[in-house]
Amino acid sequence: MILTLNLKIGKHFDIAVTIEGSAWDMIKLKDMIKLEQLIIAEFESHSQACASHLNLENTVQIHTCQRSIILSTNALALLGARRQFSGLEAYEFLLRFACGLESEIKGETDVFGQVKSVFKKMNQETPHLAAEWNHVFLKIFEDTKDIRAQYLQGIGGNTYGTLSRRLLNPTADDQVLILGAGQISKSVAPYFAEFNLKIWNRSPERLAELKAELTKKGHTQVEYLTLDSELKSAMETATIIILATPPGSAAEASTLEVCKDSSKKILHLGGQTQDTYAFIDHPHFSSLTDLFLIEKEQSELRSKQVQQAIVACHTRSLLRSLSKSIHIAHGWEDLALFY
Protein backbone atom coordinates (compact mmCIF):
# COMPACT_ATOMS: atom_id res chain seq x y z
CA MET A 1 0.00 0.00 0.00
CA ILE A 2 1.27 3.50 -0.88
CA LEU A 3 -0.06 6.68 0.73
CA THR A 4 0.98 10.11 -0.54
CA LEU A 5 0.29 13.25 1.46
CA ASN A 6 0.56 16.63 -0.28
CA LEU A 7 1.31 19.38 2.22
CA LYS A 8 1.12 23.07 1.24
CA ILE A 9 3.31 25.46 3.25
CA GLY A 10 2.55 29.10 2.57
CA LYS A 11 2.13 30.24 -1.04
CA HIS A 12 5.34 28.91 -2.54
CA PHE A 13 6.17 25.49 -1.09
CA ASP A 14 4.53 22.09 -1.63
CA ILE A 15 5.81 18.93 0.08
CA ALA A 16 4.88 15.39 -0.93
CA VAL A 17 5.30 12.72 1.74
CA THR A 18 4.99 9.07 0.72
CA ILE A 19 4.44 6.21 3.17
CA GLU A 20 4.47 2.71 1.75
CA GLY A 21 4.56 -0.94 2.68
CA SER A 22 5.15 -2.04 6.28
CA ALA A 23 5.52 1.53 7.56
CA TRP A 24 1.90 2.25 6.70
CA ASP A 25 0.85 -1.10 8.11
CA MET A 26 2.39 -0.09 11.45
CA ILE A 27 0.55 3.22 11.59
CA LYS A 28 -3.06 2.22 10.83
CA LEU A 29 -4.40 5.33 12.52
CA LYS A 30 -8.01 4.26 12.29
CA ASP A 31 -7.30 1.08 14.31
CA MET A 32 -5.24 2.69 17.05
CA ILE A 33 -6.63 2.87 20.57
CA LYS A 34 -7.36 6.46 21.58
CA LEU A 35 -6.65 7.85 25.03
CA GLU A 36 -10.33 8.42 25.76
CA GLN A 37 -10.94 4.68 25.25
CA LEU A 38 -8.26 3.67 27.75
CA ILE A 39 -9.25 1.62 30.80
CA ILE A 40 -6.72 0.58 33.44
CA ALA A 41 -7.25 -1.86 36.30
CA GLU A 42 -4.72 -2.35 39.11
CA PHE A 43 -4.42 -5.69 40.91
CA GLU A 44 -2.23 -7.32 43.51
CA SER A 45 0.94 -8.56 41.85
CA HIS A 46 0.23 -11.66 39.70
CA SER A 47 -3.21 -12.10 41.30
CA GLN A 48 -5.71 -14.68 40.09
CA ALA A 49 -8.19 -11.91 39.30
CA CYS A 50 -5.66 -10.32 36.96
CA ALA A 51 -4.77 -13.66 35.34
CA SER A 52 -8.45 -14.33 34.59
CA HIS A 53 -8.48 -11.37 32.17
CA LEU A 54 -5.47 -12.56 30.18
CA ASN A 55 -7.34 -13.37 26.98
CA LEU A 56 -9.58 -10.31 26.76
CA GLU A 57 -9.50 -8.52 23.41
CA ASN A 58 -7.19 -5.47 23.14
CA THR A 59 -5.70 -6.21 26.56
CA VAL A 60 -2.13 -5.64 27.76
CA GLN A 61 -0.78 -6.77 31.14
CA ILE A 62 2.25 -5.33 32.95
CA HIS A 63 3.58 -7.09 36.04
CA THR A 64 5.93 -5.70 38.69
CA CYS A 65 6.86 -6.92 42.15
CA GLN A 66 4.36 -4.45 43.67
CA ARG A 67 1.37 -4.72 41.34
CA SER A 68 -0.10 -5.98 38.10
CA ILE A 69 -1.99 -3.65 35.80
CA ILE A 70 -4.26 -4.28 32.83
CA LEU A 71 -4.56 -1.85 29.94
CA SER A 72 -7.77 -2.44 28.04
CA THR A 73 -10.76 -0.97 26.24
CA ASN A 74 -13.01 -3.58 27.82
CA ALA A 75 -14.80 -2.72 31.08
CA LEU A 76 -14.67 -6.40 32.05
CA ALA A 77 -10.98 -5.86 32.81
CA LEU A 78 -12.05 -3.96 35.92
CA LEU A 79 -13.52 -7.01 37.64
CA GLY A 80 -11.66 -7.75 40.88
CA ALA A 81 -9.40 -4.71 40.63
CA ARG A 82 -8.28 -2.83 43.74
CA ARG A 83 -8.21 0.43 41.73
CA GLN A 84 -9.61 1.38 38.36
CA PHE A 85 -9.24 4.32 36.00
CA SER A 86 -10.65 5.35 32.64
CA GLY A 87 -9.96 8.00 30.01
CA LEU A 88 -7.86 10.92 31.22
CA GLU A 89 -7.44 9.46 34.72
CA ALA A 90 -6.21 6.18 33.24
CA TYR A 91 -3.58 7.91 31.14
CA GLU A 92 -2.46 10.00 34.13
CA PHE A 93 -2.12 6.86 36.28
CA LEU A 94 -0.14 5.08 33.55
CA LEU A 95 2.18 8.09 33.27
CA ARG A 96 2.76 8.19 37.04
CA PHE A 97 3.34 4.43 36.94
CA ALA A 98 5.94 4.66 34.14
CA CYS A 99 7.67 7.58 35.90
CA GLY A 100 8.07 5.45 39.04
CA LEU A 101 5.78 7.72 41.04
CA GLU A 102 3.50 4.82 42.04
CA SER A 103 6.46 2.79 43.34
CA GLU A 104 7.55 2.46 46.96
CA ILE A 105 10.85 4.09 46.01
CA LYS A 106 9.54 7.21 44.31
CA GLY A 107 11.11 7.99 40.97
CA GLU A 108 12.82 4.60 40.49
CA THR A 109 13.64 3.72 36.89
CA ASP A 110 13.17 -0.07 36.77
CA VAL A 111 9.43 0.19 36.13
CA PHE A 112 9.96 2.29 32.97
CA GLY A 113 12.24 -0.43 31.65
CA GLN A 114 9.50 -2.98 32.36
CA VAL A 115 6.95 -0.92 30.41
CA LYS A 116 9.35 -0.72 27.47
CA SER A 117 10.00 -4.46 27.63
CA VAL A 118 6.27 -5.24 27.51
CA PHE A 119 5.80 -3.16 24.37
CA LYS A 120 8.92 -4.59 22.73
CA LYS A 121 7.66 -8.12 23.43
CA MET A 122 4.27 -7.19 21.93
CA ASN A 123 5.97 -5.98 18.75
CA GLN A 124 7.81 -9.29 18.46
CA GLU A 125 5.05 -11.71 19.41
CA THR A 126 1.74 -9.94 18.63
CA PRO A 127 2.48 -7.11 16.16
CA HIS A 128 -1.22 -6.54 15.45
CA LEU A 129 -1.79 -5.80 19.16
CA ALA A 130 1.29 -3.57 19.29
CA ALA A 131 -0.06 -1.59 16.31
CA GLU A 132 -3.34 -0.99 18.14
CA TRP A 133 -1.55 0.21 21.31
CA ASN A 134 1.17 2.14 19.48
CA HIS A 135 -0.65 5.45 19.95
CA VAL A 136 -0.81 5.09 23.75
CA PHE A 137 2.71 3.75 24.29
CA LEU A 138 4.28 6.36 22.02
CA LYS A 139 2.82 9.13 24.14
CA ILE A 140 3.74 7.41 27.42
CA PHE A 141 7.35 7.01 26.29
CA GLU A 142 7.55 10.67 25.23
CA ASP A 143 5.94 12.04 28.37
CA THR A 144 7.84 9.78 30.78
CA LYS A 145 11.21 10.75 29.32
CA ASP A 146 10.32 14.43 29.43
CA ILE A 147 9.01 14.43 33.02
CA ARG A 148 11.91 12.32 34.28
CA ALA A 149 14.40 14.67 32.61
CA GLN A 150 12.76 17.77 34.10
CA TYR A 151 11.93 16.62 37.62
CA LEU A 152 13.37 13.19 38.46
CA GLN A 153 16.89 13.22 37.07
CA GLY A 154 19.24 11.45 39.49
CA ILE A 155 16.50 11.05 42.11
CA GLY A 156 17.24 7.29 42.60
CA GLY A 157 16.43 5.38 45.74
CA ASN A 158 18.77 5.53 48.71
CA THR A 159 20.56 2.43 49.97
CA TYR A 160 23.54 1.90 52.25
CA GLY A 161 25.60 1.65 49.07
CA THR A 162 24.48 4.86 47.39
CA LEU A 163 24.70 6.86 50.62
CA SER A 164 28.12 5.45 51.54
CA ARG A 165 29.54 6.28 48.14
CA ARG A 166 28.12 9.79 48.27
CA LEU A 167 29.54 10.35 51.75
CA LEU A 168 33.02 8.94 51.04
CA ASN A 169 33.27 10.30 47.49
CA PRO A 170 36.00 7.86 46.37
CA THR A 171 38.42 8.64 43.54
CA ALA A 172 40.24 6.39 41.06
CA ASP A 173 43.33 6.41 43.29
CA ASP A 174 41.53 5.14 46.40
CA GLN A 175 42.01 1.63 47.75
CA VAL A 176 38.86 0.46 49.52
CA LEU A 177 38.64 -2.20 52.20
CA ILE A 178 35.30 -3.58 53.45
CA LEU A 179 35.27 -5.56 56.70
CA GLY A 180 32.44 -8.09 56.87
CA ALA A 181 30.46 -10.11 54.33
CA GLY A 182 26.91 -9.81 55.65
CA GLN A 183 23.83 -8.10 54.25
CA ILE A 184 25.23 -4.57 54.56
CA SER A 185 28.36 -5.59 52.65
CA LYS A 186 26.15 -6.99 49.88
CA SER A 187 24.48 -3.60 49.59
CA VAL A 188 27.67 -1.54 49.78
CA ALA A 189 30.24 -3.55 47.80
CA PRO A 190 28.77 -3.06 44.28
CA TYR A 191 29.12 0.72 44.64
CA PHE A 192 32.87 0.44 45.28
CA ALA A 193 33.68 -2.49 42.98
CA GLU A 194 35.06 -0.24 40.25
CA PHE A 195 37.85 0.86 42.60
CA ASN A 196 40.67 -1.23 44.03
CA LEU A 197 38.33 -3.13 46.36
CA LYS A 198 39.22 -5.77 48.93
CA ILE A 199 36.73 -7.52 51.21
CA TRP A 200 37.75 -9.34 54.38
CA ASN A 201 35.77 -11.80 56.46
CA ARG A 202 36.85 -14.64 58.74
CA SER A 203 34.16 -16.98 57.41
CA PRO A 204 35.12 -18.40 53.98
CA GLU A 205 31.52 -19.52 53.47
CA ARG A 206 30.08 -16.03 53.92
CA LEU A 207 32.80 -14.58 51.73
CA ALA A 208 32.05 -17.15 49.02
CA GLU A 209 28.35 -16.14 49.05
CA LEU A 210 29.26 -12.48 48.61
CA LYS A 211 31.75 -13.32 45.87
CA ALA A 212 29.09 -15.27 43.98
CA GLU A 213 26.67 -12.32 44.12
CA LEU A 214 29.24 -9.78 42.98
CA THR A 215 30.54 -12.02 40.20
CA LYS A 216 26.97 -12.49 38.95
CA LYS A 217 26.71 -8.70 38.68
CA GLY A 218 29.92 -8.54 36.66
CA HIS A 219 32.28 -7.42 39.44
CA THR A 220 35.21 -9.77 38.90
CA GLN A 221 38.17 -7.65 40.00
CA VAL A 222 37.42 -7.74 43.75
CA GLU A 223 40.00 -9.34 46.07
CA TYR A 224 38.68 -11.53 48.91
CA LEU A 225 40.64 -12.01 52.15
CA THR A 226 40.18 -14.38 55.12
CA LEU A 227 43.54 -14.41 56.94
CA ASP A 228 44.50 -11.96 59.73
CA SER A 229 47.85 -11.37 58.03
CA GLU A 230 46.02 -10.39 54.84
CA LEU A 231 43.80 -8.03 56.83
CA LYS A 232 46.74 -6.26 58.42
CA SER A 233 48.42 -5.70 55.06
CA ALA A 234 45.17 -4.49 53.45
CA MET A 235 44.54 -2.02 56.27
CA GLU A 236 47.97 -0.48 55.85
CA THR A 237 47.44 0.21 52.16
CA ALA A 238 43.72 1.12 52.26
CA THR A 239 42.72 4.75 51.94
CA ILE A 240 39.05 3.99 52.74
CA ILE A 241 37.96 1.45 55.37
CA ILE A 242 34.28 0.49 55.68
CA LEU A 243 33.20 -1.51 58.73
CA ALA A 244 30.13 -3.60 58.04
CA THR A 245 30.37 -5.31 61.42
CA PRO A 246 28.78 -4.66 64.85
CA PRO A 247 30.38 -2.23 67.33
CA GLY A 248 32.94 -3.93 69.54
CA SER A 249 33.89 -6.56 66.95
CA ALA A 250 37.41 -7.81 66.33
CA ALA A 251 37.39 -5.94 63.01
CA GLU A 252 36.70 -2.70 64.87
CA ALA A 253 39.64 -3.34 67.22
CA SER A 254 41.93 -3.95 64.24
CA THR A 255 40.74 -0.72 62.61
CA LEU A 256 41.45 1.28 65.76
CA GLU A 257 45.08 0.15 65.54
CA VAL A 258 45.52 1.88 62.17
CA CYS A 259 43.65 5.03 63.18
CA LYS A 260 46.98 6.70 63.87
CA ASP A 261 47.04 7.37 60.11
CA SER A 262 44.63 10.30 60.14
CA SER A 263 44.47 10.48 56.33
CA LYS A 264 42.37 7.32 56.06
CA LYS A 265 38.60 7.67 55.66
CA ILE A 266 36.72 5.34 58.00
CA LEU A 267 33.00 4.60 57.80
CA HIS A 268 31.32 2.48 60.47
CA LEU A 269 28.03 0.99 59.27
CA GLY A 270 27.51 -1.00 62.45
CA GLY A 271 26.29 1.83 64.64
CA GLN A 272 25.60 5.51 65.15
CA THR A 273 27.73 8.13 66.88
CA GLN A 274 26.86 6.97 70.41
CA ASP A 275 27.87 3.39 69.48
CA THR A 276 31.22 4.27 67.90
CA TYR A 277 32.72 6.69 70.42
CA ALA A 278 36.10 4.89 70.20
CA PHE A 279 36.66 6.65 66.86
CA ILE A 280 35.60 10.11 68.04
CA ASP A 281 39.06 11.64 67.66
CA HIS A 282 39.61 10.47 64.10
CA PRO A 283 39.28 13.47 61.72
CA HIS A 284 37.81 11.45 58.81
CA PHE A 285 35.44 9.15 60.67
CA SER A 286 31.75 8.71 59.83
CA SER A 287 28.98 6.47 61.15
CA LEU A 288 25.38 5.61 60.40
CA THR A 289 24.43 8.95 61.96
CA ASP A 290 26.11 10.76 59.07
CA LEU A 291 24.45 8.50 56.52
CA PHE A 292 21.02 9.15 58.02
CA LEU A 293 21.58 12.92 57.89
CA ILE A 294 22.35 12.71 54.18
CA GLU A 295 19.30 10.52 53.62
CA LYS A 296 17.07 13.01 55.44
CA GLU A 297 18.34 15.93 53.37
CA GLN A 298 17.88 13.99 50.15
CA SER A 299 14.42 12.77 51.15
CA GLU A 300 13.26 16.36 51.63
CA LEU A 301 14.62 17.32 48.22
CA ARG A 302 13.23 14.15 46.63
CA SER A 303 9.79 14.85 48.12
CA LYS A 304 9.71 18.25 46.40
CA GLN A 305 10.81 16.74 43.10
CA VAL A 306 8.23 13.96 43.34
CA GLN A 307 5.40 16.43 44.00
CA GLN A 308 6.49 18.52 41.03
CA ALA A 309 6.55 15.42 38.85
CA ILE A 310 3.06 14.35 40.00
CA VAL A 311 1.70 17.79 39.06
CA ALA A 312 3.51 17.55 35.71
CA CYS A 313 1.84 14.18 35.04
CA HIS A 314 -1.58 15.74 35.65
CA THR A 315 -0.80 18.72 33.43
CA ARG A 316 0.59 16.56 30.64
CA SER A 317 -2.46 14.30 30.75
CA LEU A 318 -4.73 17.32 30.38
CA LEU A 319 -2.76 18.46 27.35
CA ARG A 320 -3.05 15.01 25.82
CA SER A 321 -6.82 14.96 26.40
CA LEU A 322 -7.08 18.32 24.63
CA SER A 323 -5.17 16.84 21.67
CA LYS A 324 -2.36 19.31 22.12
CA SER A 325 0.68 18.59 19.96
CA ILE A 326 3.76 17.77 22.01
CA HIS A 327 7.01 17.14 20.19
CA ILE A 328 9.73 15.36 22.19
CA ALA A 329 12.79 13.85 20.56
CA HIS A 330 13.19 10.06 20.71
CA GLY A 331 16.49 8.26 21.14
CA TRP A 332 17.57 5.27 19.08
CA GLU A 333 16.64 2.94 21.93
CA ASP A 334 13.02 4.15 21.62
CA LEU A 335 12.89 3.71 17.85
CA ALA A 336 13.92 0.09 18.28
CA LEU A 337 10.70 -0.53 20.22
CA PHE A 338 8.48 0.50 17.33
CA TYR A 339 10.21 -1.11 14.35
C-alpha positions as CSV (number, residue, x, y, z in Angstrom):
1,M,0.0,0.0,0.0
2,I,1.3,3.5,-0.9
3,L,-0.1,6.7,0.7
4,T,1.0,10.1,-0.5
5,L,0.3,13.3,1.5
6,N,0.6,16.6,-0.3
7,L,1.3,19.4,2.2
8,K,1.1,23.1,1.2
9,I,3.3,25.5,3.3
10,G,2.6,29.1,2.6
11,K,2.1,30.2,-1.0
12,H,5.3,28.9,-2.5
13,F,6.2,25.5,-1.1
14,D,4.5,22.1,-1.6
15,I,5.8,18.9,0.1
16,A,4.9,15.4,-0.9
17,V,5.3,12.7,1.7
18,T,5.0,9.1,0.7
19,I,4.4,6.2,3.2
20,E,4.5,2.7,1.7
21,G,4.6,-0.9,2.7
22,S,5.2,-2.0,6.3
23,A,5.5,1.5,7.6
24,W,1.9,2.3,6.7
25,D,0.8,-1.1,8.1
26,M,2.4,-0.1,11.4
27,I,0.5,3.2,11.6
28,K,-3.1,2.2,10.8
29,L,-4.4,5.3,12.5
30,K,-8.0,4.3,12.3
31,D,-7.3,1.1,14.3
32,M,-5.2,2.7,17.1
33,I,-6.6,2.9,20.6
34,K,-7.4,6.5,21.6
35,L,-6.6,7.8,25.0
36,E,-10.3,8.4,25.8
37,Q,-10.9,4.7,25.2
38,L,-8.3,3.7,27.7
39,I,-9.2,1.6,30.8
40,I,-6.7,0.6,33.4
41,A,-7.2,-1.9,36.3
42,E,-4.7,-2.4,39.1
43,F,-4.4,-5.7,40.9
44,E,-2.2,-7.3,43.5
45,S,0.9,-8.6,41.9
46,H,0.2,-11.7,39.7
47,S,-3.2,-12.1,41.3
48,Q,-5.7,-14.7,40.1
49,A,-8.2,-11.9,39.3
50,C,-5.7,-10.3,37.0
51,A,-4.8,-13.7,35.3
52,S,-8.4,-14.3,34.6
53,H,-8.5,-11.4,32.2
54,L,-5.5,-12.6,30.2
55,N,-7.3,-13.4,27.0
56,L,-9.6,-10.3,26.8
57,E,-9.5,-8.5,23.4
58,N,-7.2,-5.5,23.1
59,T,-5.7,-6.2,26.6
60,V,-2.1,-5.6,27.8
61,Q,-0.8,-6.8,31.1
62,I,2.2,-5.3,33.0
63,H,3.6,-7.1,36.0
64,T,5.9,-5.7,38.7
65,C,6.9,-6.9,42.2
66,Q,4.4,-4.4,43.7
67,R,1.4,-4.7,41.3
68,S,-0.1,-6.0,38.1
69,I,-2.0,-3.6,35.8
70,I,-4.3,-4.3,32.8
71,L,-4.6,-1.8,29.9
72,S,-7.8,-2.4,28.0
73,T,-10.8,-1.0,26.2
74,N,-13.0,-3.6,27.8
75,A,-14.8,-2.7,31.1
76,L,-14.7,-6.4,32.1
77,A,-11.0,-5.9,32.8
78,L,-12.0,-4.0,35.9
79,L,-13.5,-7.0,37.6
80,G,-11.7,-7.8,40.9
81,A,-9.4,-4.7,40.6
82,R,-8.3,-2.8,43.7
83,R,-8.2,0.4,41.7
84,Q,-9.6,1.4,38.4
85,F,-9.2,4.3,36.0
86,S,-10.6,5.3,32.6
87,G,-10.0,8.0,30.0
88,L,-7.9,10.9,31.2
89,E,-7.4,9.5,34.7
90,A,-6.2,6.2,33.2
91,Y,-3.6,7.9,31.1
92,E,-2.5,10.0,34.1
93,F,-2.1,6.9,36.3
94,L,-0.1,5.1,33.6
95,L,2.2,8.1,33.3
96,R,2.8,8.2,37.0
97,F,3.3,4.4,36.9
98,A,5.9,4.7,34.1
99,C,7.7,7.6,35.9
100,G,8.1,5.5,39.0
101,L,5.8,7.7,41.0
102,E,3.5,4.8,42.0
103,S,6.5,2.8,43.3
104,E,7.6,2.5,47.0
105,I,10.9,4.1,46.0
106,K,9.5,7.2,44.3
107,G,11.1,8.0,41.0
108,E,12.8,4.6,40.5
109,T,13.6,3.7,36.9
110,D,13.2,-0.1,36.8
111,V,9.4,0.2,36.1
112,F,10.0,2.3,33.0
113,G,12.2,-0.4,31.7
114,Q,9.5,-3.0,32.4
115,V,6.9,-0.9,30.4
116,K,9.4,-0.7,27.5
117,S,10.0,-4.5,27.6
118,V,6.3,-5.2,27.5
119,F,5.8,-3.2,24.4
120,K,8.9,-4.6,22.7
121,K,7.7,-8.1,23.4
122,M,4.3,-7.2,21.9
123,N,6.0,-6.0,18.8
124,Q,7.8,-9.3,18.5
125,E,5.0,-11.7,19.4
126,T,1.7,-9.9,18.6
127,P,2.5,-7.1,16.2
128,H,-1.2,-6.5,15.5
129,L,-1.8,-5.8,19.2
130,A,1.3,-3.6,19.3
131,A,-0.1,-1.6,16.3
132,E,-3.3,-1.0,18.1
133,W,-1.6,0.2,21.3
134,N,1.2,2.1,19.5
135,H,-0.7,5.4,20.0
136,V,-0.8,5.1,23.8
137,F,2.7,3.8,24.3
138,L,4.3,6.4,22.0
139,K,2.8,9.1,24.1
140,I,3.7,7.4,27.4
141,F,7.3,7.0,26.3
142,E,7.6,10.7,25.2
143,D,5.9,12.0,28.4
144,T,7.8,9.8,30.8
145,K,11.2,10.7,29.3
146,D,10.3,14.4,29.4
147,I,9.0,14.4,33.0
148,R,11.9,12.3,34.3
149,A,14.4,14.7,32.6
150,Q,12.8,17.8,34.1
151,Y,11.9,16.6,37.6
152,L,13.4,13.2,38.5
153,Q,16.9,13.2,37.1
154,G,19.2,11.4,39.5
155,I,16.5,11.1,42.1
156,G,17.2,7.3,42.6
157,G,16.4,5.4,45.7
158,N,18.8,5.5,48.7
159,T,20.6,2.4,50.0
160,Y,23.5,1.9,52.3
161,G,25.6,1.7,49.1
162,T,24.5,4.9,47.4
163,L,24.7,6.9,50.6
164,S,28.1,5.5,51.5
165,R,29.5,6.3,48.1
166,R,28.1,9.8,48.3
167,L,29.5,10.3,51.7
168,L,33.0,8.9,51.0
169,N,33.3,10.3,47.5
170,P,36.0,7.9,46.4
171,T,38.4,8.6,43.5
172,A,40.2,6.4,41.1
173,D,43.3,6.4,43.3
174,D,41.5,5.1,46.4
175,Q,42.0,1.6,47.8
176,V,38.9,0.5,49.5
177,L,38.6,-2.2,52.2
178,I,35.3,-3.6,53.4
179,L,35.3,-5.6,56.7
180,G,32.4,-8.1,56.9
181,A,30.5,-10.1,54.3
182,G,26.9,-9.8,55.7
183,Q,23.8,-8.1,54.3
184,I,25.2,-4.6,54.6
185,S,28.4,-5.6,52.6
186,K,26.2,-7.0,49.9
187,S,24.5,-3.6,49.6
188,V,27.7,-1.5,49.8
189,A,30.2,-3.6,47.8
190,P,28.8,-3.1,44.3
191,Y,29.1,0.7,44.6
192,F,32.9,0.4,45.3
193,A,33.7,-2.5,43.0
194,E,35.1,-0.2,40.3
195,F,37.9,0.9,42.6
196,N,40.7,-1.2,44.0
197,L,38.3,-3.1,46.4
198,K,39.2,-5.8,48.9
199,I,36.7,-7.5,51.2
200,W,37.8,-9.3,54.4
201,N,35.8,-11.8,56.5
202,R,36.9,-14.6,58.7
203,S,34.2,-17.0,57.4
204,P,35.1,-18.4,54.0
205,E,31.5,-19.5,53.5
206,R,30.1,-16.0,53.9
207,L,32.8,-14.6,51.7
208,A,32.1,-17.2,49.0
209,E,28.4,-16.1,49.0
210,L,29.3,-12.5,48.6
211,K,31.8,-13.3,45.9
212,A,29.1,-15.3,44.0
213,E,26.7,-12.3,44.1
214,L,29.2,-9.8,43.0
215,T,30.5,-12.0,40.2
216,K,27.0,-12.5,39.0
217,K,26.7,-8.7,38.7
218,G,29.9,-8.5,36.7
219,H,32.3,-7.4,39.4
220,T,35.2,-9.8,38.9
221,Q,38.2,-7.6,40.0
222,V,37.4,-7.7,43.7
223,E,40.0,-9.3,46.1
224,Y,38.7,-11.5,48.9
225,L,40.6,-12.0,52.2
226,T,40.2,-14.4,55.1
227,L,43.5,-14.4,56.9
228,D,44.5,-12.0,59.7
229,S,47.8,-11.4,58.0
230,E,46.0,-10.4,54.8
231,L,43.8,-8.0,56.8
232,K,46.7,-6.3,58.4
233,S,48.4,-5.7,55.1
234,A,45.2,-4.5,53.5
235,M,44.5,-2.0,56.3
236,E,48.0,-0.5,55.9
237,T,47.4,0.2,52.2
238,A,43.7,1.1,52.3
239,T,42.7,4.8,51.9
240,I,39.1,4.0,52.7
241,I,38.0,1.5,55.4
242,I,34.3,0.5,55.7
243,L,33.2,-1.5,58.7
244,A,30.1,-3.6,58.0
245,T,30.4,-5.3,61.4
246,P,28.8,-4.7,64.8
247,P,30.4,-2.2,67.3
248,G,32.9,-3.9,69.5
249,S,33.9,-6.6,66.9
250,A,37.4,-7.8,66.3
251,A,37.4,-5.9,63.0
252,E,36.7,-2.7,64.9
253,A,39.6,-3.3,67.2
254,S,41.9,-3.9,64.2
255,T,40.7,-0.7,62.6
256,L,41.5,1.3,65.8
257,E,45.1,0.2,65.5
258,V,45.5,1.9,62.2
259,C,43.6,5.0,63.2
260,K,47.0,6.7,63.9
261,D,47.0,7.4,60.1
262,S,44.6,10.3,60.1
263,S,44.5,10.5,56.3
264,K,42.4,7.3,56.1
265,K,38.6,7.7,55.7
266,I,36.7,5.3,58.0
267,L,33.0,4.6,57.8
268,H,31.3,2.5,60.5
269,L,28.0,1.0,59.3
270,G,27.5,-1.0,62.5
271,G,26.3,1.8,64.6
272,Q,25.6,5.5,65.1
273,T,27.7,8.1,66.9
274,Q,26.9,7.0,70.4
275,D,27.9,3.4,69.5
276,T,31.2,4.3,67.9
277,Y,32.7,6.7,70.4
278,A,36.1,4.9,70.2
279,F,36.7,6.7,66.9
280,I,35.6,10.1,68.0
281,D,39.1,11.6,67.7
282,H,39.6,10.5,64.1
283,P,39.3,13.5,61.7
284,H,37.8,11.4,58.8
285,F,35.4,9.1,60.7
286,S,31.8,8.7,59.8
287,S,29.0,6.5,61.2
288,L,25.4,5.6,60.4
289,T,24.4,8.9,62.0
290,D,26.1,10.8,59.1
291,L,24.4,8.5,56.5
292,F,21.0,9.2,58.0
293,L,21.6,12.9,57.9
294,I,22.4,12.7,54.2
295,E,19.3,10.5,53.6
296,K,17.1,13.0,55.4
297,E,18.3,15.9,53.4
298,Q,17.9,14.0,50.1
299,S,14.4,12.8,51.2
300,E,13.3,16.4,51.6
301,L,14.6,17.3,48.2
302,R,13.2,14.1,46.6
303,S,9.8,14.9,48.1
304,K,9.7,18.2,46.4
305,Q,10.8,16.7,43.1
306,V,8.2,14.0,43.3
307,Q,5.4,16.4,44.0
308,Q,6.5,18.5,41.0
309,A,6.6,15.4,38.8
310,I,3.1,14.4,40.0
311,V,1.7,17.8,39.1
312,A,3.5,17.5,35.7
313,C,1.8,14.2,35.0
314,H,-1.6,15.7,35.7
315,T,-0.8,18.7,33.4
316,R,0.6,16.6,30.6
317,S,-2.5,14.3,30.7
318,L,-4.7,17.3,30.4
319,L,-2.8,18.5,27.4
320,R,-3.0,15.0,25.8
321,S,-6.8,15.0,26.4
322,L,-7.1,18.3,24.6
323,S,-5.2,16.8,21.7
324,K,-2.4,19.3,22.1
325,S,0.7,18.6,20.0
326,I,3.8,17.8,22.0
327,H,7.0,17.1,20.2
328,I,9.7,15.4,22.2
329,A,12.8,13.8,20.6
330,H,13.2,10.1,20.7
331,G,16.5,8.3,21.1
332,W,17.6,5.3,19.1
333,E,16.6,2.9,21.9
334,D,13.0,4.2,21.6
335,L,12.9,3.7,17.9
336,A,13.9,0.1,18.3
337,L,10.7,-0.5,20.2
338,F,8.5,0.5,17.3
339,Y,10.2,-1.1,14.4
